[in-house]
Amino acid sequence: MPSETHWVLLGFQKSRASNAKDVRFTVNVTVVSKRAWVEARSERSYLSERPSANSGYGAFARQLRIGHLLPDRQDKWWTVDTRASMESVRVEVPAIEQQVAPESRES
């Protein structure tokens, strides 16, 4: 999601239980102030130019699974197979976007 002040990243994580027919996945969300990232990089030279949604960085980065942004705040996994509709994913996108809106990312 575009932001001048924060990195807002989504990273897809496939379950080990996935196979060629059924893919089970969740989404990891990382929100980091760009200023905090620059400061962290000055102390940790191994950090890349921008964060990754699927890596852990510590207290200066807000990182969680996407299900924790939904109303029931439970881990959420979707399964996609050749017969499945993507409707279950599409329905939840507005709730997720609302939780990572710019005003909720201020730090």
ABEGO torsion letter per residue (X at the ends): XBBAABBBBBBBBBBAABBAABBBBBBBBBBBBAAAAAAAAAABAABBABBBAABBAEAABBBBBAAAABAAGBBBBBBBBAABBAAAAAAAAAAAAAAABAAAABX
